[in-house]
Amino acid sequence: MAAIKAGEEYGFFTDTSVCIGCKACEVACKEWNQLQGDSPSFLADSFDNTGTLDAQNWRHVKFIEHVPDQPATAGNGTAWLMMSDVCKHCKHASCMEVCPTGAIIRTEFNTVFIQQDVCNGCRNCIAACPYGVIGINQQTGTAHKCTLCYDRLQGGLEPACAKACPTQSIQFGPLAELQQAADVRLAALHSQGATQAQLYGRDDKVYGGLNAFFLLMDKPETYGLPNADNAKLPSRNDVGGYLTAAVTAVLAVIAGLVAFRRRGTG
Amino acid sequence: MTRFLAEHFVQSPQWTWYILFYFFFAGLAAGAYVLGTLLRFSGDPRDEPAARIAFLVCFPTTVICPVLLTADLGVSWWKFWHMMVDVTPGDTGLNFKYWSPMSVGVWGLLVFGFFVTVSAFDAWLSNRRSAGIVPMPLNRAFNVLGAVVAIFIASYTGVLLTVSNQPVWSDTWVLGGLFLASGLSGSAALLALLIRNRPDAGFSLGRLHQADGYFSVLELALIVVFFITVGAAGTLAREVPWLPLWAIAVAGVAGSLVEARGHLRMQTAGGAGTVAGVRLDTVVVSVLVLLGVLALRAAVIFSAQ
């Protein structure tokens, strides 16, 4: 890969069709970012024992175990889906939109980054993130998520998860190159009969496009991703929320004036 | 045409007890300021003692708000001021995002604190030496400005929840209005509770119950709209475990409506603004209304998380 340069757009292309669920990405992420991980727990609902993305899990390989009654046909391996989930580094990022401190910024690599010394742990970003990516670190009292290995990028290194992925399910590079590679891969899958394969976040239908986009083998909801109809920014409710409050305020003031008007009784 | 159902894959922000009580006290403080202004602005001169009590009540209920918000930040409590000042290296300056209710709300709370402090001090002085620090005409104008900020404080907490991607919260647009109506109702009940034994302010008791009744009608209408909008989005099932809290909220609304009706009848019959016999009713109804205000916020906050 060419040298990593500030000012260019970088991202991940995660091809779920070749993910084998080895969780090497999770391990590499924790290793590089010195994340202790959550206490081991038996979730009892999956072979996955990570559970969810949070302050200690910036990569999470989801196991979607929808085993059908009938055996999967050749080339339609939808019985067991795997997906290495991560912060999407949205072009129009909900977290960034609501952050009141300015802690969430866009870096010179066009990725979304939470400045730990600025964040004060208000958790507004957690309420806003539609992907459930961000978690609060109880020790630091700040919001944590994937940084797209900002420190490694600054040093000219690719992110740890992409480096560790043995099947190249996670590919890192300039966004334009990744998009081209994704288009080629999608065409290949379609030609092989895997017509359900689709790209998620490749175009601008979801949050203006995602710097970390995916090739999925089923509809987005199956992977716990909002589809284009549901991918909305929090600010969509600003006008409606304030307008209702304003109408209520007018009615309430009128009601108060009526109740308190001088009537000469006493 | 297919019906649009919201799907949510979010994490919970874990806004729990501190935030619940912040919403509660902010609603009461802001509601009390609005009522104090309305009593002073349109009421009888005999409403002035109740208006002063309203402004005095604002002070402690406002002071506790930043304390609760700061405590909610946990170990980062000392970085509360980052809400107002961006300390990003190379990009320092004041933080103000008009599209982020939390950002606007912090500034709103600061400005409201100024209005509350001045008005409460003025009311305290007026009670002690029968003249405040601000001449009355100017005071009224000051109160009106403060009441505008108070309306924002009472309602933005609901808008803050709405401007998110959480289930229930982001599925409706009524929370701002609902919290405002509920806050006004709760503060009317609180004032009624405080003045019930005050001969100087007793004149306003019936009028406060009447106002509470009107606010409760608004609140009830908005509760209905809340359930309709959440139902339309397909997240109504999340409210089921919290139905006992909703029942308390509705009981508070019903109580204030019954009390208001009684006072309206008394007034129609030419009765006095306050009657000793209604004092017990006032205690029962006011406590019920205040519990309802708290329960409503709890039901909304916890049902999404």
Interface residues (C-beta under 8 A of the other chain):
Chain A: T52 L53 D54 S94 E97 V98 C99 P100 T101 G102 A103 I105 Q115 D117 V118 C119 N120 G121 C122 R123 N124 I126 A127 A128 C129 P130 Y131 G132 V133 I134 G135 I136 Q138 Q139 T140 G141 T142 E221 G224 L225 P226 N227 D229 N230 K232 P234 S235 N237 D238 G240 G241 Y242 L243 T244 A245 V247 T248 A249 L251 A252 V253 A255 G256 L257 V258 A259 F260 R261 R262 R263 G264 T265 G266
Chain B: F4 A6 E7 H8 F9 V10 Q11 S12 P13 Q14 W15 V34 L35 L38 L39 F41 S42 G43 D44 R46 D47 D72 L73 G74 V75 S76 W77 K79 F80 H82 M83 D86 V87 T88 D91 N95 K97 W99 S100 P101 M102 S103 V106 I151 S155 Y156 G158 V159 L161 T162 V163 S164 N165 Q166 W169 S170 W173 V174 L175 G176 G177 L178 L180 A181 L184 F203 S204 R207 L208 Q210 A211 G213 Y214 F215 V217 L218 L222 Q267 G270 A272 G273
